Amino acid sequence: MTVRDLAPPSAVNAGLLAVLIGFTSSAAIVFSAARAAGAGEAEVASWILALSLGMGVTCIGLSLRYRAPIVTAWSTPGAALLVTGLPGFTMREAIGAFLVSALLITLTGVTGWFGRIMDRVPVELASALLAGVLIQFGTGLFRSAGDDPLLVLTMFATYLLFRKILLRYAVLAALLVGVVVAALSGSFRPGLVQWSLAAPVFTAPSFSWQAVVSVALPLFVVTMASQNLPGVAVLRNDGYQVPVSPLITWTGAANLVLAPFGAFGLNLAAITAAICTGPQAHPDPRRRYLAAVWAGIFYLVVAVLGATITSLLSALPVVLVLAIAGIGLLGTIGSSLTTSLRGERWREAAVVTLLATASGVQLLGIGSAFWGLIAGLLTAAATGAFRAQPAD
């Protein structure tokens, strides 16, 4: 077997592109989530290392096992949820919540509960929950414009331009232009960037019912409904009939092992997976698994450089981080709103879920994501949405 057989240019390019897009569009959100948990520089680097290691190992292992382009990712919606849900909890409680969520994901894979559990939570309400969590990032994009209008408006204009001509590179282009503008204005501090290797930082978990209800359960629901569900759909759409339960089991198990080091959520990828499952990855569908393998290799490189990436994010101005997070989540916010409001049957319950979640209300030490879902389910029951009705 030749080098070209093992590393077809199209597959290597697809794998690299999947990692670049996945990382640049949401690394800032992961960084913010770690900060919300009270993480210092070393802990943030450990989070990046643990997540990237988990993605690298599962991409390579599952793709080789099933000879299918199985791409995994961290839970971007989960990270966004943590930004709002973790303040008030200690790092040890956060790690405990990550372990509970990972255990639930693993159990759904081992027992085959995935389909049955997802049937209990209407996808419209799960999407409304996600939209409520993410909406602050969308509004944050425009709120940050008041602090540095030139930087934010230039980034947004770049995103819109590339969205028309090279959609796949739109977020990356906005980030690069933002870095250039920040450097020219003096708000980018490259002197803070330190070239060093990441080291794992173990945090002993602590468990509290408030953290489980406020963080672990919403993280589990969002990861399963907003990441694993569309991740399976992407594979099915491109003709890969891979057994779902083992995929969920292995990603959950990897998450469980790496949670004490900061891996809050590992799951099947959706958007970046589509880069590796389509014809652009390889003309032969049977060889496209190599694109996912190469994505895994690139993720392992990112894992090693986690400390450098963390220092780079620290050197960037806060406005840029907020702007790129908002830009990177525009598509997810739009698709979540579309799904949540698509049918009249669940629409009112979805609106209640969205508003209650976006409100940021805290009751009994429990965050708004939980109360948003409860409010939505109660509204659905009151409006008769759970009763069998003809399809919308």
C-alpha positions as CSV (number, residue, x, y, z in Angstrom):
1,M,0.0,0.0,0.0
2,T,1.4,3.4,-1.1
3,V,1.6,6.6,0.8
4,R,-1.1,8.0,-1.5
5,D,-3.4,5.1,-0.5
6,L,-3.0,5.9,3.2
7,A,-3.0,9.7,2.7
8,P,-5.1,10.7,-0.3
9,P,-4.8,14.5,-0.7
10,S,-8.5,14.9,-0.7
11,A,-8.9,12.9,2.5
12,V,-6.1,14.7,4.3
13,N,-7.5,18.1,3.2
14,A,-11.0,17.1,4.4
15,G,-9.7,15.9,7.8
16,L,-7.7,19.1,8.3
17,L,-10.6,21.3,7.2
18,A,-12.9,19.5,9.6
19,V,-10.5,20.2,12.5
20,L,-9.9,23.8,11.6
21,I,-13.6,24.6,11.2
22,G,-14.6,22.7,14.3
23,F,-11.8,24.3,16.4
24,T,-11.9,27.9,15.2
25,S,-15.6,28.2,15.3
26,S,-16.0,27.1,18.9
27,A,-12.7,27.1,20.8
28,A,-13.5,30.5,22.2
29,I,-16.7,29.0,23.7
30,V,-14.8,26.2,25.3
31,F,-12.4,28.7,26.7
32,S,-15.2,30.8,28.1
33,A,-16.8,27.6,29.6
34,A,-13.5,26.7,31.4
35,R,-13.2,30.2,32.7
36,A,-16.8,30.1,34.0
37,A,-15.8,27.0,36.1
38,G,-12.9,29.0,37.5
39,A,-10.2,27.4,35.5
40,G,-6.7,28.9,35.4
41,E,-4.3,28.7,32.4
42,A,-3.1,25.2,33.3
43,E,-6.7,23.9,33.7
44,V,-7.9,25.4,30.4
45,A,-4.9,23.8,28.6
46,S,-5.9,20.5,30.2
47,W,-9.5,20.9,29.0
48,I,-8.2,21.4,25.4
49,L,-5.8,18.5,25.8
50,A,-8.5,16.1,27.2
51,L,-11.1,17.0,24.6
52,S,-8.7,16.9,21.6
53,L,-7.2,13.6,22.8
54,G,-10.7,12.1,23.2
55,M,-11.7,13.3,19.7
56,G,-8.5,12.1,18.1
57,V,-8.7,8.6,19.6
58,T,-12.4,8.1,18.9
59,C,-12.1,9.4,15.3
60,I,-9.3,7.1,14.5
61,G,-10.5,4.0,16.5
62,L,-14.2,4.1,15.4
63,S,-13.4,4.9,11.7
64,L,-10.9,2.1,11.5
65,R,-13.3,-0.3,13.3
66,Y,-16.3,0.4,11.1
67,R,-14.5,1.5,7.9
68,A,-16.8,4.6,7.9
69,P,-16.0,8.3,8.3
70,I,-17.0,8.7,11.9
71,V,-16.0,12.1,13.1
72,T,-16.4,13.1,16.8
73,A,-16.4,16.5,18.4
74,W,-16.7,18.3,21.6
75,S,-20.2,19.5,22.4
76,T,-20.3,23.1,21.3
77,P,-23.9,23.6,22.6
78,G,-22.8,21.9,25.8
79,A,-19.9,24.4,26.2
80,A,-22.3,27.3,25.6
81,L,-24.6,25.8,28.3
82,L,-21.7,25.6,30.7
83,V,-20.9,29.3,30.3
84,T,-24.3,30.2,31.8
85,G,-24.7,27.1,34.0
86,L,-21.3,26.8,35.8
87,P,-21.0,30.2,37.6
88,G,-21.6,29.6,41.3
89,F,-20.3,26.0,41.2
90,T,-16.7,24.9,42.0
91,M,-14.4,23.3,39.6
92,R,-14.8,20.0,41.5
93,E,-18.6,20.2,41.2
94,A,-18.2,20.9,37.5
95,I,-16.1,17.8,37.0
96,G,-18.6,15.8,38.9
97,A,-21.4,17.0,36.6
98,F,-19.3,16.1,33.6
99,L,-18.9,12.6,35.0
100,V,-22.6,12.2,35.5
101,S,-23.4,13.4,32.0
102,A,-20.8,11.1,30.5
103,L,-22.1,8.1,32.5
104,L,-25.6,8.8,31.3
105,I,-24.4,8.9,27.7
106,T,-22.5,5.7,28.1
107,L,-25.5,4.0,29.6
108,T,-27.7,5.1,26.7
109,G,-25.3,3.4,24.4
110,V,-24.8,0.2,26.4
111,T,-28.5,-0.3,26.9
112,G,-29.9,1.1,23.7
113,W,-31.8,3.7,25.5
114,F,-30.9,6.4,23.0
115,G,-33.9,6.2,20.8
116,R,-36.3,5.6,23.7
117,I,-35.0,8.6,25.7
118,M,-35.0,10.9,22.7
119,D,-38.6,9.9,22.1
120,R,-39.5,11.3,25.5
121,V,-38.1,14.7,24.8
122,P,-39.7,16.3,21.8
123,V,-37.0,17.5,19.4
124,E,-38.8,20.9,19.2
125,L,-38.3,21.5,22.9
126,A,-34.7,20.2,22.9
127,S,-34.0,22.7,20.0
128,A,-35.7,25.5,21.9
129,L,-33.6,24.7,24.9
130,L,-30.5,24.9,22.8
131,A,-31.6,28.1,21.1
132,G,-32.3,29.7,24.6
133,V,-28.8,28.8,25.7
134,L,-27.1,30.1,22.6
135,I,-29.0,33.3,22.0
136,Q,-26.8,35.2,24.4
137,F,-23.9,34.4,22.2
138,G,-25.7,35.8,19.2
139,T,-26.7,39.0,20.9
140,G,-23.1,39.1,22.4
141,L,-21.8,39.5,18.9
142,F,-23.6,42.8,18.4
143,R,-23.2,44.0,22.0
144,S,-19.4,43.6,21.7
145,A,-19.6,46.0,18.7
146,G,-20.1,48.9,21.1
147,D,-16.6,48.2,22.6
148,D,-14.7,47.9,19.3
149,P,-17.0,48.6,16.3
150,L,-14.2,48.5,13.7
151,L,-13.1,45.0,14.8
152,V,-16.5,43.5,15.1
153,L,-18.0,45.0,12.0
154,T,-15.0,44.0,9.9
155,M,-15.2,40.5,11.2
156,F,-19.0,40.3,10.5
157,A,-18.5,41.8,7.0
158,T,-15.8,39.2,6.2
159,Y,-18.1,36.4,7.4
160,L,-20.9,37.7,5.1
161,L,-18.6,38.0,2.2
162,F,-17.1,34.5,2.5
163,R,-20.5,33.1,3.2
164,K,-21.4,34.0,-0.4
165,I,-18.2,32.8,-2.0
166,L,-16.6,30.2,0.3
167,L,-19.1,29.2,3.0
168,R,-16.9,26.5,4.5
169,Y,-14.2,29.1,5.3
170,A,-16.4,31.9,6.4
171,V,-15.8,31.5,10.2
172,L,-12.1,30.9,9.8
173,A,-11.8,34.0,7.5
174,A,-13.6,36.1,10.0
175,L,-11.2,34.9,12.8
176,L,-8.1,35.6,10.7
177,V,-9.3,39.1,9.7
178,G,-10.2,39.8,13.3
179,V,-6.7,38.8,14.4
180,V,-5.1,41.1,11.8
181,V,-7.3,44.1,12.8
182,A,-6.6,43.5,16.5
183,A,-2.9,43.3,15.8
184,L,-3.0,46.6,13.8
185,S,-4.9,48.3,16.6
186,G,-2.7,47.0,19.3
187,S,-5.4,45.1,21.2
188,F,-3.8,41.7,20.3
189,R,-1.0,40.9,22.7
190,P,1.3,38.3,21.0
191,G,3.8,38.6,23.8
192,L,1.4,36.5,26.0
193,V,1.6,33.6,23.6
194,Q,3.8,30.9,25.1
195,W,5.0,27.9,23.0
196,S,4.7,25.0,25.3
197,L,3.2,21.5,25.5
198,A,0.0,20.8,27.3
199,A,0.0,18.7,30.6
200,P,-3.1,17.0,32.0
201,V,-4.4,18.5,35.3
202,F,-6.5,16.0,37.3
203,T,-9.4,17.5,39.3
204,A,-11.1,15.2,41.9
205,P,-14.9,15.4,41.4
206,S,-17.4,16.5,43.9
207,F,-21.1,15.8,43.5
208,S,-24.0,18.0,44.5
209,W,-27.6,17.6,43.5
210,Q,-27.7,21.2,42.3
211,A,-24.9,20.7,39.9
212,V,-26.4,17.4,38.6
213,V,-29.8,19.1,38.0
214,S,-28.4,22.4,36.7
215,V,-25.5,21.2,34.7
216,A,-25.3,17.4,34.2
217,L,-28.8,16.7,33.0
218,P,-29.1,19.7,30.6
219,L,-25.6,18.9,29.3
220,F,-26.7,15.3,28.7
221,V,-30.0,16.3,26.9
222,V,-28.3,19.0,24.8
223,T,-25.4,16.7,23.8
224,M,-27.7,13.8,22.8
225,A,-30.4,15.8,21.1
226,S,-28.3,18.5,19.5
227,Q,-25.1,16.6,18.7
228,N,-25.5,12.9,18.6
229,L,-28.9,12.9,16.9
230,P,-27.8,15.1,13.9
231,G,-24.5,13.2,13.9
232,V,-26.2,10.0,13.2
233,A,-28.4,11.7,10.6
234,V,-25.3,12.9,8.7
235,L,-23.9,9.3,8.6
236,R,-27.3,7.9,7.4
237,N,-27.7,10.6,4.8
238,D,-24.5,9.6,3.1
239,G,-25.3,6.0,3.2
240,Y,-23.3,4.8,6.2
241,Q,-25.5,2.3,8.2
242,V,-23.2,2.1,11.2
243,P,-24.6,0.6,14.4
244,V,-25.4,3.6,16.6
245,S,-25.2,2.1,20.1
246,P,-21.5,1.3,20.0
247,L,-20.7,4.8,18.7
248,I,-22.6,6.4,21.6
249,T,-21.0,3.9,24.1
250,W,-17.4,4.5,23.0
251,T,-17.8,8.3,22.9
252,G,-19.4,8.2,26.3
253,A,-16.8,5.9,27.7
254,A,-14.0,8.2,26.4
255,N,-15.7,11.1,28.0
256,L,-16.0,9.3,31.3
257,V,-12.3,8.5,31.4
258,L,-11.2,12.0,30.4
259,A,-13.8,14.1,32.4
260,P,-11.5,14.6,35.4
261,F,-9.1,16.3,33.1
262,G,-11.7,18.7,31.7
263,A,-13.5,16.7,28.9
264,F,-17.1,18.0,29.5
265,G,-18.7,16.4,26.4
266,L,-17.6,14.1,23.5
267,N,-20.1,13.2,20.9
268,L,-20.7,12.5,17.2
269,A,-20.0,15.5,15.0
270,A,-22.5,16.8,12.6
271,I,-21.3,19.9,10.6
272,T,-17.7,18.9,10.5
273,A,-18.6,15.2,9.9
274,A,-20.4,16.2,6.7
275,I,-17.0,17.4,5.4
276,C,-15.6,13.9,5.7
277,T,-18.7,11.9,4.6
278,G,-19.2,13.6,1.2
279,P,-17.5,13.2,-2.2
280,Q,-15.1,16.0,-1.5
281,A,-13.4,13.7,1.0
282,H,-12.8,10.9,-1.5
283,P,-14.6,9.9,-4.7
284,D,-14.9,6.3,-3.3
285,P,-17.3,6.1,-0.4
286,R,-15.5,3.1,0.9
287,R,-12.3,5.1,1.3
288,R,-13.8,8.2,3.0
289,Y,-13.1,6.8,6.4
290,L,-9.5,7.9,5.8
291,A,-10.7,11.5,6.1
292,A,-12.0,10.9,9.6
293,V,-8.8,9.1,10.5
294,W,-6.7,12.1,9.4
295,A,-9.1,14.4,11.4
296,G,-8.2,12.3,14.4
297,I,-4.5,12.6,13.7
298,F,-4.8,16.4,13.5
299,Y,-6.8,16.4,16.8
300,L,-4.0,14.6,18.5
301,V,-1.6,17.4,17.3
302,V,-4.0,20.0,18.8
303,A,-4.0,18.0,22.0
304,V,-0.2,18.3,22.3
305,L,-0.4,22.0,21.6
306,G,-3.2,22.7,24.0
307,A,-1.2,25.0,26.3
308,T,0.0,27.1,23.3
309,I,-3.6,27.4,22.0
310,T,-4.8,28.5,25.5
311,S,-2.2,31.2,25.7
312,L,-3.1,32.4,22.2
313,L,-6.8,32.7,23.2
314,S,-5.7,34.7,26.3
315,A,-3.7,37.1,24.1
316,L,-6.7,37.9,21.9
317,P,-8.9,40.8,23.0
318,V,-12.1,39.7,24.7
319,V,-14.2,41.5,22.1
320,L,-12.7,39.3,19.4
321,V,-13.4,36.1,21.4
322,L,-17.1,37.2,21.9
323,A,-17.5,38.1,18.2
324,I,-16.1,34.9,16.8
325,A,-18.2,32.8,19.3
326,G,-21.3,34.6,18.1
327,I,-20.4,34.3,14.4
328,G,-19.5,30.6,14.8
329,L,-22.9,29.9,16.4
330,L,-25.1,31.8,14.0
331,G,-25.9,28.7,11.9
332,T,-26.7,26.6,15.0
333,I,-28.9,29.3,16.4
334,G,-30.8,29.5,13.2
335,S,-31.3,25.8,12.7
336,S,-32.4,25.4,16.4
337,L,-35.0,28.1,16.0
338,T,-36.2,26.6,12.7
339,T,-36.6,23.2,14.3
340,S,-38.2,24.5,17.5
341,L,-40.9,26.5,15.7
342,R,-41.5,24.3,12.7
343,G,-44.9,22.9,13.7
344,E,-47.9,24.4,15.4
345,R,-48.3,21.4,17.7
346,W,-45.2,22.2,19.9
347,R,-44.8,25.9,19.0
348,E,-46.2,27.5,22.2
349,A,-44.3,25.0,24.4
350,A,-41.1,25.7,22.4
351,V,-41.5,29.4,22.8
352,V,-41.9,29.1,26.6
353,T,-38.8,26.8,26.7
354,L,-36.8,29.3,24.7
355,L,-37.9,32.3,26.8
356,A,-37.4,30.6,30.1
357,T,-34.0,29.3,29.2
358,A,-32.8,32.6,27.7
359,S,-34.0,34.5,30.9
360,G,-31.1,33.1,32.9
361,V,-33.5,32.5,35.9
362,Q,-32.0,30.7,38.9
363,L,-34.3,29.0,41.4
364,L,-33.3,26.7,44.3
365,G,-29.7,26.9,43.0
366,I,-30.8,25.4,39.7
367,G,-30.0,27.0,36.3
368,S,-32.4,28.2,33.6
369,A,-31.8,25.4,31.2
370,F,-33.5,22.9,33.5
371,W,-36.4,25.3,34.3
372,G,-36.8,26.1,30.7
373,L,-37.3,22.4,29.8
374,I,-39.7,22.0,32.8
375,A,-41.7,25.0,31.7
376,G,-41.9,23.8,28.2
377,L,-43.0,20.3,29.2
378,L,-45.7,21.7,31.5
379,T,-46.9,24.0,28.7
380,A,-47.0,21.1,26.2
381,A,-49.1,19.1,28.7
382,A,-51.4,22.0,29.3
383,T,-51.9,22.7,25.5
384,G,-52.4,19.0,24.7
385,A,-49.3,18.7,22.6
386,F,-48.6,15.2,24.0
387,R,-51.9,13.9,22.7
388,A,-51.7,12.0,19.4
389,Q,-52.3,14.4,16.6
390,P,-52.0,14.3,12.8
391,A,-48.5,15.2,11.5
392,D,-48.0,19.0,11.2
